């Protein structure tokens, strides 16, 4: 067993046929079954491979279980973060360190079925650079499905990137795509958007998405909302633009309304409306200002992160 903070690929430039990248965060209930099913699938392919697990600051026994599996199978590689840096950052670390000519990204909760990997690999062998799993049937609430659909439609309208709907982490990419993604170092990361931004030839394959095997879901409402804001502001500055459009529209309406009030007062002697309309106007304009400030704050925060130029993640240990 070797322990180091150097990149796995720095020590051994020889490429394997396949790399599997799996972010792990508190998945002790699923890790052994995931390894077993993955191994069965990969052995049948009769290709060289590695399973690169990125422990994203787990607080349960996930890391210990991974080390035990590594003792039995050296094709299991482990990158342990010093703390939790987030799902998309863990994917980034896996891409930085993988050595596969073809790279598979998937989640550890067994909603992404290892048995579907050969279907995706077939498409890259047919000439596609990216093959992603489209969720045809998956266990999710009506609210989650609806909000996800609305999010992707809005994202594609607001940006110049065609981000695929119903495609999560689970996908296969060729080495040229991975090398391109490794050149993108922005701090705020939305991996599906970055992958589609590259513009390589892609295709979707319909698959069934299982219910989560064990444990709790990692993405609650607030995490989903934060990811939506990150995705939108990472690929578009339209929210700030639309704030300006709203400002012009409100100014125009206010000007017209002001003329109307003056005409009423001068020509018809109708008194100016009282406190109710004035209060509503103040609250309306204050609300718009706060929304605009919120958008500006989000973009300024992104600039702040980029200027800090901190590393995307810190590796505590590498086991290969």
C-alpha positions in Angstrom: 0.0 0.0 0.0 1.3 3.4 -1.0 0.3 6.7 0.6 1.1 9.9 -1.1 -0.4 13.3 -2.2 1.0 12.9 -5.7 -1.3 12.3 -8.6 -1.8 8.6 -9.5 -1.3 9.4 -13.1 2.1 11.2 -12.3 3.6 7.9 -11.1 2.3 5.7 -13.9 1.6 7.2 -17.3 0.4 3.9 -18.7 -3.3 4.1 -19.6 -5.8 1.5 -18.7 -8.8 0.6 -20.8 -11.4 1.8 -18.3 -11.6 4.0 -15.2 -14.6 4.0 -12.9 -14.9 7.2 -10.9 -17.2 7.1 -7.8 -17.7 9.9 -5.2 -18.2 8.3 -1.8 -19.9 10.2 1.0 -21.3 8.2 3.9 -22.1 5.1 1.8 -21.1 2.4 4.2 -24.4 0.4 3.5 -23.8 0.4 -0.2 -20.1 0.1 -0.8 -19.6 -3.6 -0.6 -22.6 -4.4 -2.9 -21.5 -1.7 -5.3 -18.0 -3.2 -5.5 -19.4 -6.7 -6.0 -21.7 -5.8 -8.8 -19.1 -3.6 -10.5 -16.5 -6.3 -10.4 -18.9 -8.8 -11.9 -19.6 -6.4 -14.8 -16.0 -5.3 -15.4 -14.5 -8.9 -15.3 -16.9 -9.9 -18.1 -15.6 -7.1 -20.3 -12.1 -8.6 -20.2 -10.4 -5.2 -20.2 -7.9 -3.6 -17.8 -9.6 -1.3 -15.4 -9.4 0.6 -12.1 -12.2 1.7 -9.7 -11.3 5.1 -8.4 -13.2 5.9 -5.2 -13.1 9.5 -3.9 -13.9 9.6 -0.2 -15.5 13.1 0.2 -15.0 13.5 3.9 -17.2 10.6 5.0 -18.0 10.4 8.7 -19.1 6.8 8.7 -17.2 3.6 8.0 -17.0 4.1 4.2 -13.3 4.7 4.1 -12.5 1.7 6.3 -14.6 -0.5 4.1 -12.8 0.8 1.0 -9.5 0.0 2.5 -10.6 -3.5 3.4 -11.7 -4.0 -0.2 -8.4 -2.6 -1.5 -6.5 -5.2 0.5 -8.3 -7.9 -1.6 -8.3 -6.1 -4.9 -5.6 -3.6 -5.8 -7.6 -2.4 -8.7 -9.5 -0.3 -6.1 -7.8 3.1 -5.8 -8.8 5.5 -3.0 -8.5 9.2 -2.8 -9.4 10.6 0.6 -10.3 14.3 1.0 -9.3 16.1 4.2 -12.9 17.2 4.5 -16.2 17.3 2.5 -15.6 19.4 -0.6 -18.8 18.4 -2.5 -20.0 15.9 -5.0 -18.9 17.8 -8.1 -15.5 18.5 -6.7 -15.0 14.8 -5.9 -15.9 14.0 -9.5 -13.2 16.6 -10.6 -10.6 14.9 -8.4 -11.4 11.5 -10.0 -11.0 13.0 -13.5 -7.7 14.6 -12.5 -6.3 11.2 -11.3 -7.9 8.6 -13.5 -5.8 6.6 -16.1 -8.5 5.1 -18.3 -8.8 5.6 -22.1 -12.5 5.5 -21.3 -13.9 6.9 -18.1 -17.2 6.1 -16.4 -18.7 8.4 -13.8 -21.4 7.1 -11.5 -22.9 7.5 -8.0 -22.4 5.1 -5.1 -26.0 4.7 -4.0 -26.8 2.0 -6.6 -29.4 4.1 -8.3 -27.0 4.0 -11.2 -26.9 0.3 -12.1 -23.4 -1.1 -12.9 -25.1 -3.6 -15.3 -25.8 -0.6 -17.6 -22.1 0.2 -18.1 -21.7 -2.1 -21.2 -24.6 -0.3 -23.0 -22.8 3.1 -22.6 -19.4 1.7 -23.5 -20.9 0.3 -26.8 -21.8 3.9 -27.9 -18.3 5.2 -27.3 -17.0 2.3 -29.4 -19.4 3.4 -32.1 -17.7 6.8 -32.3 -19.4 8.9 -29.7 -17.2 10.9 -27.3 -19.8 10.9 -24.5 -22.6 8.5 -23.7 -24.9 9.3 -20.8 -27.7 7.4 -19.1 -31.1 9.0 -19.5 -33.4 8.3 -16.6 -36.5 6.8 -18.2 -38.0 5.3 -15.0 -36.7 6.4 -11.7 -38.0 6.6 -8.1 -38.5 10.2 -7.3 -41.3 12.4 -6.0 -43.6 14.4 -8.3 -42.1 17.7 -6.9 -38.5 16.6 -7.5 -39.4 15.6 -11.1 -41.3 18.8 -11.8 -38.7 21.2 -10.3 -35.9 19.3 -12.2 -37.8 19.7 -15.5 -38.4 23.4 -14.9 -34.7 23.9 -13.9 -33.2 22.4 -17.0 -35.7 24.2 -19.3 -34.8 27.5 -17.7 -31.0 26.7 -17.7 -31.1 25.9 -21.4 -33.1 29.1 -22.1 -30.8 31.3 -20.1 -27.4 29.9 -21.3 -25.8 29.0 -24.6 -25.2 25.4 -23.3 -27.5 22.6 -24.2 -27.5 20.7 -20.8 -29.2 17.4 -21.2 -32.3 16.8 -19.1 -32.8 13.6 -17.1 -29.1 12.8 -17.3 -27.3 12.7 -13.9 -23.8 11.7 -13.0 -23.9 8.3 -14.8 -22.0 8.6 -18.1 -19.0 7.4 -20.1 -16.4 9.7 -21.7 -13.4 9.2 -23.9 -10.0 10.4 -22.9 -10.1 13.5 -25.1 -13.2 14.7 -23.1 -11.5 14.1 -19.8 -8.3 15.9 -20.9 -10.4 18.9 -21.9 -12.3 18.9 -18.6 -9.1 18.8 -16.6 -8.2 22.2 -18.1 -11.3 23.8 -16.6 -10.4 25.0 -13.1 -13.2 27.3 -12.0 -14.1 27.0 -8.3 -17.9 26.8 -8.8 -18.5 23.5 -10.6 -21.6 22.0 -12.2 -20.2 18.9 -13.9 -23.1 18.1 -16.3 -22.9 21.7 -17.6 -19.1 21.6 -18.0 -19.3 18.3 -19.9 -22.0 19.5 -22.3 -20.1 22.8 -22.7 -17.2 21.0 -24.3 -19.4 20.3 -27.3 -18.1 16.8 -28.0 -20.3 14.3 -29.9 -22.8 12.8 -27.4 -25.7 10.4 -27.2 -28.2 9.4 -24.5 -29.2 5.9 -23.6 -32.5 5.2 -21.8 -32.1 3.2 -18.6 -34.1 2.5 -15.5 -33.0 4.2 -12.4 -33.4 2.2 -9.2 -34.5 3.5 -5.9 -31.7 4.3 -3.4 -30.5 1.0 -2.0 -29.6 2.0 1.5 -29.0 5.1 3.5 -30.4 8.6 3.1 -30.4 10.9 0.1 -27.6 13.4 0.1 -29.4 16.1 -2.0 -32.2 17.8 0.0 -34.2 20.8 -1.3 -31.7 23.4 -0.2 -28.7 21.6 -1.8 -30.7 21.3 -5.0 -31.5 25.0 -4.9 -27.9 25.9 -4.3 -26.8 23.7 -7.2 -29.4 25.3 -9.4 -28.1 28.8 -8.6 -24.5 27.6 -9.1 -25.4 26.1 -12.5 -27.3 29.2 -13.7 -24.8 31.8 -12.7 -21.8 29.7 -13.9 -23.0 29.6 -17.5 -25.0 32.9 -17.9 -25.0 36.5 -16.7 -28.6 36.8 -17.9 -30.0 37.2 -14.3 -28.1 40.5 -14.0 -29.2 41.5 -17.4 -32.9 40.8 -16.6 -32.5 42.9 -13.5 -31.6 45.8 -15.7 -34.6 45.1 -18.0 -36.9 45.1 -15.0 -35.4 48.4 -13.9 -36.1 50.1 -17.2 -39.6 48.6 -17.3 -40.4 49.8 -13.7 -39.0 53.2 -14.5 -41.2 53.5 -17.6 -44.3 52.5 -15.7 -43.5 54.9 -12.9 -43.0 57.8 -15.3 -46.4 57.1 -17.0 -48.1 56.7 -13.6 -46.5 60.0 -12.5 -48.0 61.8 -15.5 -51.3 60.3 -14.8 -51.3 61.5 -11.2 -50.4 65.0 -12.3 -53.2 65.2 -14.9 -55.7 64.0 -12.4 -54.6 66.6 -9.9 -54.4 69.6 -12.3 -57.4 69.0 -14.6 -59.8 67.1 -12.4 -58.9 68.1 -8.9 -58.8 64.5 -7.8 -56.6 64.2 -4.6 -53.5 62.0 -4.8 -53.9 58.5 -3.3 -52.9 58.1 0.3 -50.5 55.8 2.2 -51.7 52.5 0.9 -50.5 53.0 -2.7 -47.4 54.7 -1.4 -46.5 51.8 0.9 -47.2 49.2 -1.9 -44.9 51.2 -4.2 -42.1 51.3 -1.6 -42.4 47.6 -0.9 -42.4 46.7 -4.6 -39.3 48.7 -5.4 -37.5 47.5 -2.3 -38.2 43.9 -3.3 -36.8 44.5 -6.8 -33.7 46.1 -5.4 -33.1 43.2 -3.0 -33.5 40.7 -5.9 -31.0 42.6 -8.0 -28.6 42.8 -5.0 -28.9 39.1 -4.5 -27.9 38.4 -8.1 -25.0 40.8 -7.9 -23.9 39.3 -4.6 -23.9 35.8 -6.2 -21.6 36.9 -9.1 -19.4 38.9 -6.8 -19.0 35.8 -4.6 -17.9 33.8 -7.6 -15.3 36.5 -8.4 -14.1 36.4 -4.8 -13.6 32.6 -5.0 -11.8 32.8 -8.3 -9.5 35.6 -7.0 -8.6 33.6 -3.9 -7.3 30.9 -6.2 -7.5 28.2 -3.6 -7.1 24.5 -4.6 -10.4 22.9 -5.5 -9.8 20.1 -3.0 -7.2 18.9 -0.5 -6.1 15.2 -0.5 -5.3 13.7 2.8 -4.3 10.3 1.5 -4.0 8.3 -1.7 -4.1 4.5 -1.6 -3.3 2.7 -4.8 
